[in-house]
Amino acid sequence: MSSIRSELRQVGAQKIGSEGDLTFVELTWKEGQIEQWIRFGHLVCGERVGPHRRRFAFAPGAIFGVN
């Protein structure tokens, strides 16, 4: 199976000191089985990790919701 991993993509105009400053959340989506969502919050960047997984980053102190 080939890797679908892509480079982190910046969302918006926030500038963060380093990747170590970020909080990462990984979500899984399999139709009808596992469907995780970001409910609210402002993303700094996101990436596709696999065909059913995505990883998102939030700035330090950011408030976000996942279900």
Secondary structure, DSSP 8 states (H G I E B T S, - for coil): --------EE-SS---S-GGGSEEEEEEEETTTEE--EEE--EEEEEEEETTEEEEEE-TT---EE-
